[in-house]
Amino acid sequence: MLTRRKFMRNLALAGMPFVAGSQWGCGVRHSGLAPNIVLIVLDTVRADHVGCYGAQRPATPCIDRFASRATQYLRTFATSPWTIPTHASMFTGRYSFEHGAHAFRQLSETGRPIAKVRPLSEKHVTLAELLSQEGYATGAISANTNFKGRQVLQGFDTRLIERMYAPKTNEQIDNWLTSNARSPFFLFINYIDAHRPYNTTPIPGLIDEPVSQDKYLIKKLINLVLATDRPISSDLVRRVIDQYDTAIAHIDAAVGVLLAKLTALGLWDNTVIIITSDHGESFGEHRLAEHCLDVYAPEIRVPLLIKYPGQQQKKVVDSPISLVHLPRMILQALPEAMAERHAAQFPHAPGGAALLCENHLMGDRKREFNSKPYAKRFDRKRTALVQWPYKYIHSTKGITELYHLVEDPGELINRVADRPEVASKLVRKMDVFLNVRETGVKTDLDTTIPDRKLTPKEEQDLEALGYL
């Protein structure tokens, strides 16, 4: 019988070798110096709204220029359609079912189901903790306040968590670099502009018509798409996307300023610079709007660009990548002895294995369970397994789906009925991956954690982000 311990050990051993310059785009380690690491997360930015990933609107010229001399991963998947689980995966190198920092269902005192979020357990070692042990200065600057109280940022020496748009975020980055950027350093940055409420400050020349300044416009789309079966207004979708792309353009400008700063400080060459996103955003596809809802492409396909130390030329990798692989990909750029010391801590490495994405209910959006007419629709867990070119989706409501991602990138044609042998194969892979059938491991959706009363400021921040 395959036990959970043997399963995890086999995963770790399978991913142990470090091969510089491999098909996964990792550059040759540059000199004997430990490189700096800058991880830039464009919160809520889906891949197809970035120019180098095929966006029609020129909202990302700075990121596109960066891509022209970096490694571009064309098929990158988040591990979850919302912030906390995906960031926990990026920092621990583990999927949501392994690190546990995700939503789960709990009954309130009145017997109504509500969604709560489990913080990242301190038993999990993060990339920041290991780098700190190796002498790195570590700093986290996040404009997404959802990190408060989640322990996801454990291991960062300094942490600034404050709701702020890109220009102010860059001010904080400058302050940190001035005070803390001794070499080597690991700096994590989260730009929030493309997360509700979008940064809709007009940008001349980007969009022909004036961009709506209605910060509740996305809520109108949510109420139309989720709460009714009426046709989706293309004009409403267009106006929301205009806001969204404007917000992305603000992030892009800030990224351009940051990259110029790193160059001016002489840090460019020996720094691993990563630009990615934690999840995407839906605008009516599959009768979904915003994020935190499902595991279809608009919410889980994200950009991933990495400039490795000494890299001067563009490289393109079309093999599927998960953000759970990020720690191992970063380790490959470190001095060999340092990388090998920590390899086993991050069992998942890129290279042929299937990729997993999970949505354990709807984040901490208690309103969906307590009051909305569409609550029951989302009272389920959804798990997607990607084995290119197929994607299999399982729901605890008994719904199964199979898509061919090359023939059907929009995931509109369910192939379960006409390709049962493929579906059956992926079902078995998913069972082994989650290690449920062999060990009888229970789902943790019935686990309880104590309530903690939110401060007025925390309530205000979560309400602004759309979580209360």
Summary of the structure (lengths in Angstrom):
residues: 468
radius of gyration: 21.2
end to end distance: 44.3
largest distance: 62.8
contacts: 1560
relative contact order: 0.19
helix: 35%
strand: 18%
